[in-house]
Amino acid sequence: MSLRSGGLKRRNGRKPIAEMNVVPYIDVMLVLLVIFMVTAPILTQGVEVDLPKVASKPIESPEDNEPIVVTLDAKGHYYLEMGSDPKQSVSLDTVADKVAALVRSNPGIKVLVRGDTAVPYGDVIQLMSHLQAANVGNVGLISEPPER
C-alpha cells in the first residue's frame, strides 16, 4: 500500500490537529445579546409615574431582601408592588394593612414610596402617615436623578 495513494499510515508521524471552530458560538452569542437588549426595556414592571428629579444618594439594600414599593400615580390611585399584580389599584387602608403585615413578618424589609410629581404633597404625606400608623417605621421616597 502506497502512502501517496491514501494509505492509512503517515510518514512524518504528526498527529492531526484537533481545533474547535468557535465562530458559530460567537454568532449565537451575538444573536442572544441583541434579543436581551431588545427585551430588557419591556420587562420593567410597575405603574408609569413621573418621578421627581432630585440629587440624592441611593438607598443600600441587601440583594436577597427586595423592598416593598407603594406607588401613588397622578390620578391619586395607590398600587402595591410586591409580586402581585402591580397594575391593580388598591385603597389606602388596604396598602397600610398589607404593608404592616409584611413588615411584621419580615422586620428588616424596606418600604419605598413612588409618588408622581403631579400628586399634591398632602397625598404623599397622608400615605406616609397611614404607613406610620400601621407601625411601618422604615419608609423611603423614590426619585430620579436630574438630567444634566
C-alpha positions in Angstrom: 0.0 0.0 0.0 1.5 3.3 -1.0 1.5 6.4 1.2 0.8 8.7 -1.6 -2.3 6.9 -2.7 -4.2 7.4 0.5 -2.7 4.8 2.8 -3.6 4.5 6.5 -0.1 5.4 7.9 1.5 8.8 8.0 5.2 9.0 7.1 6.1 12.2 9.2 4.4 10.9 12.4 2.5 14.2 13.1 -0.8 14.0 15.0 -3.9 15.5 13.4 -4.7 19.0 14.7 -8.0 19.0 16.7 -9.3 22.5 16.9 -12.8 23.7 17.8 -14.4 26.2 15.5 -15.9 28.9 17.8 -17.3 31.2 15.1 -20.8 29.6 15.2 -20.8 30.1 19.0 -19.9 33.8 18.7 -22.8 34.2 16.2 -25.2 32.6 18.6 -23.9 34.8 21.4 -24.4 38.0 19.4 -27.9 37.0 18.5 -28.8 36.4 22.2 -27.2 39.7 23.1 -29.4 41.5 20.6 -32.5 39.7 21.9 -31.8 40.6 25.5 -31.1 44.2 24.6 -34.4 44.5 22.8 -36.5 42.8 25.5 -34.9 44.4 28.6 -36.8 47.7 28.4 -40.0 45.7 28.0 -39.5 43.8 31.3 -39.7 46.9 33.6 -42.7 46.4 35.8 -44.9 48.8 37.7 -47.2 51.7 37.1 -45.9 54.6 35.0 -45.3 57.7 37.1 -43.4 60.8 36.5 -40.9 60.8 39.5 -39.4 64.0 40.8 -35.9 64.6 39.8 -33.5 65.3 42.7 -29.9 64.7 43.6 -29.7 62.1 46.4 -27.7 59.1 47.4 -29.2 55.6 46.5 -30.6 53.5 49.4 -28.4 50.4 50.1 -30.5 47.2 50.1 -29.4 43.6 50.6 -29.7 41.5 47.4 -32.0 38.9 48.9 -34.4 41.4 50.6 -36.4 43.2 47.9 -38.2 46.3 49.1 -42.0 46.9 49.1 -42.9 49.7 46.7 -46.0 51.7 47.1 -46.9 53.8 44.1 -49.2 56.9 44.0 -50.0 57.9 40.5 -51.1 61.3 39.1 -54.8 60.3 39.5 -54.4 59.6 43.2 -54.6 55.8 42.9 -52.4 53.6 45.1 -50.6 50.5 43.9 -48.7 47.9 45.9 -45.8 46.3 44.1 -44.7 43.1 45.9 -45.1 40.3 43.5 -48.8 40.5 42.9 -50.4 42.5 40.0 -48.9 46.0 40.3 -51.4 47.3 37.8 -54.3 46.7 40.2 -55.1 49.8 42.3 -56.0 49.4 46.0 -57.3 51.6 48.7 -55.1 53.5 51.2 -56.3 51.3 54.1 -55.5 48.1 52.1 -52.0 49.4 51.4 -51.4 50.2 55.1 -52.8 46.8 56.2 -50.8 44.7 53.7 -47.5 46.6 54.2 -47.9 46.3 58.0 -48.4 42.6 57.7 -45.4 42.2 55.5 -43.2 44.3 57.9 -44.4 42.3 60.9 -43.4 39.0 59.1 -40.1 40.5 57.8 -38.9 43.3 60.1 -35.8 44.3 58.0 -37.7 45.0 54.8 -37.7 48.5 53.4 -40.8 50.3 52.2 -40.4 52.8 49.3 -42.9 55.3 48.1 -43.1 56.3 44.4 -45.1 59.5 44.1 -45.9 61.2 40.8 -44.8 64.8 40.5 -48.4 65.8 39.8 -49.6 64.4 43.1 -50.2 67.0 45.8 -47.7 66.9 48.6 -50.5 66.3 51.1 -51.4 63.0 49.4 -47.9 61.7 49.8 -47.9 62.8 53.5 -51.2 61.1 54.0 -49.8 57.8 52.6 -46.8 58.1 54.8 -49.0 58.9 57.8 -51.1 55.8 57.2 -47.9 53.7 57.0 -46.6 55.2 60.2 -49.9 54.5 62.0 -49.5 50.8 60.8 -46.1 50.7 62.6 -44.1 50.8 59.4 -41.0 52.8 60.5 -38.6 52.5 57.6 -40.1 54.4 54.7 -38.1 55.9 51.9 -39.0 58.0 48.8 -38.0 57.1 45.3 -36.8 59.8 42.9 -34.9 60.1 39.7 -31.5 61.8 39.3 -31.7 65.2 37.5 -30.7 65.3 33.9 -27.5 67.3 33.2 
